[in-house]
């Protein structure tokens, strides 16, 4: 809630993955004000972050732990500073970095109202555009 955010000055952003799609969709469509045990019903467990005064979802493989920089109540514009990124080792590649194919992050298509798994590499950042220089 906005009051909780103002009080704690912290928040987390978890990466929804394909394995937890149904649970993620459920917690997104159900209000905690009306269903106080929605995390339990979804099979999620909230753990206290070691870095900010906010919870992380144990079952989701990646979370950004943030300190609130500003929050504009009328527009709901939230700005935060990432102070830690929690990543489950199960989604790391041999190089110790996040392997998107193992993470299977999902994104929401607001036009078609569908979820899609991200992961197909279509280019090389900071390299492909050099041909236009």
C-alpha positions as CSV (number, residue, x, y, z in Angstrom):
1,X,0.0,0.0,0.0
2,X,1.0,3.6,-0.4
3,X,1.0,4.1,3.4
4,X,3.3,1.1,3.9
5,X,5.7,2.4,1.2
6,X,5.8,5.9,2.7
7,X,6.4,4.4,6.2
8,X,9.1,1.9,5.2
9,X,10.8,3.9,2.4
10,X,11.7,0.6,0.7
11,X,10.3,-1.9,-1.8
12,X,11.2,-4.9,-3.8
13,X,10.5,-5.9,-7.4
14,X,10.5,-9.6,-8.1
15,X,11.0,-11.1,-11.5
16,X,8.0,-13.3,-12.4
17,X,9.0,-16.5,-14.1
18,X,7.2,-19.1,-16.3
19,X,7.2,-21.7,-13.5
20,X,5.2,-19.3,-11.2
21,X,3.0,-17.7,-13.8
22,X,-0.3,-18.7,-12.2
23,X,0.7,-17.6,-8.7
24,X,2.1,-14.3,-10.1
25,X,-1.0,-13.6,-12.0
26,X,-3.1,-14.4,-8.9
27,X,-1.3,-12.0,-6.6
28,X,-1.5,-9.4,-9.3
29,X,-5.3,-9.6,-9.7
30,X,-6.3,-10.0,-6.0
31,X,-6.1,-7.2,-3.5
32,X,-4.3,-7.9,-0.2
33,X,-6.9,-5.6,1.4
34,X,-9.6,-8.1,0.4
35,X,-7.6,-11.3,0.6
36,X,-5.0,-10.8,3.4
37,X,-3.6,-14.3,2.9
38,X,-3.1,-14.1,-0.9
39,X,0.6,-14.9,-0.7
40,X,-0.2,-18.1,1.2
41,X,-3.0,-19.0,-1.2
42,X,-0.5,-18.5,-4.1
43,X,2.1,-20.7,-2.4
44,X,4.5,-17.8,-1.8
45,X,6.5,-17.1,1.3
46,X,7.6,-13.5,2.1
47,X,11.1,-13.3,3.5
48,X,12.6,-10.1,5.1
49,X,15.2,-8.6,2.9
50,X,18.6,-8.3,4.4
51,X,19.1,-4.9,2.7
52,X,15.8,-3.0,2.8
53,X,12.7,-2.9,5.0
54,X,10.6,-4.9,2.6
55,X,10.0,-8.6,1.8
56,X,11.2,-10.7,-1.1
57,X,9.3,-13.7,-2.4
58,X,11.2,-16.8,-1.7
59,X,9.9,-18.8,-4.6
60,X,10.8,-16.2,-7.3
61,X,14.4,-16.5,-8.6
62,X,15.3,-12.8,-8.8
63,X,14.4,-9.7,-6.9
64,X,15.6,-6.1,-6.9
65,X,15.7,-4.6,-3.4
66,X,15.2,-0.9,-3.5
67,X,15.3,2.2,-1.3
68,X,12.6,4.7,-2.1
69,X,13.9,7.9,-3.6
70,X,10.5,9.5,-4.2
71,X,6.9,8.6,-4.5
72,X,4.2,10.9,-5.9
73,X,0.9,9.8,-4.6
74,X,-1.4,11.4,-7.2
75,X,0.5,9.8,-10.2
76,X,1.8,6.7,-8.3
77,X,5.3,7.6,-9.8
78,X,7.8,5.6,-7.8
79,X,11.5,6.2,-8.0
80,X,13.9,3.9,-6.2
81,X,17.6,3.1,-5.8
82,X,18.5,-0.5,-6.3
83,X,20.7,-1.5,-3.3
84,X,20.8,-5.3,-3.9
85,X,19.8,-7.9,-6.5
86,X,19.0,-11.3,-5.1
87,X,19.4,-14.1,-7.5
88,X,18.8,-17.9,-6.9
89,X,21.8,-19.9,-8.0
90,X,19.6,-22.2,-10.0
91,X,19.3,-19.5,-12.7
92,X,23.0,-18.8,-13.0
93,X,25.0,-20.0,-16.0
94,X,28.5,-21.5,-15.9
95,X,30.0,-18.0,-16.1
96,X,28.2,-17.1,-12.8
97,X,25.9,-14.6,-14.5
98,X,22.1,-14.9,-15.0
99,X,21.2,-17.3,-17.8
100,X,17.9,-15.9,-19.2
101,X,17.0,-19.4,-20.5
102,X,17.1,-20.7,-17.0
103,X,15.4,-17.7,-15.5
104,X,12.5,-17.8,-17.9
105,X,11.2,-14.3,-17.1
106,X,7.7,-13.5,-18.3
107,X,6.4,-10.3,-19.6
108,X,2.8,-9.1,-19.9
109,X,1.3,-8.1,-23.3
110,X,-1.3,-5.4,-22.4
111,X,-2.8,-5.5,-25.9
112,X,-3.4,-9.2,-26.2
113,X,-3.6,-9.8,-22.4
114,X,-1.1,-12.7,-22.6
115,X,2.1,-13.6,-20.9
116,X,5.2,-14.4,-22.9
117,X,8.5,-15.9,-21.9
118,X,11.6,-13.8,-22.7
119,X,14.8,-15.4,-23.8
120,X,15.4,-15.4,-27.5
121,X,18.5,-13.4,-28.2
122,X,18.0,-11.2,-31.3
123,X,21.1,-9.0,-31.2
124,X,24.2,-7.9,-29.3
125,X,23.9,-4.8,-27.1
126,X,26.5,-2.0,-27.7
127,X,27.8,-3.8,-30.8
128,X,25.1,-4.2,-33.5
129,X,24.4,-0.4,-33.7
130,X,28.1,0.4,-34.4
131,X,27.5,-0.3,-38.1
132,X,25.6,2.9,-38.3
133,X,28.4,5.1,-36.9
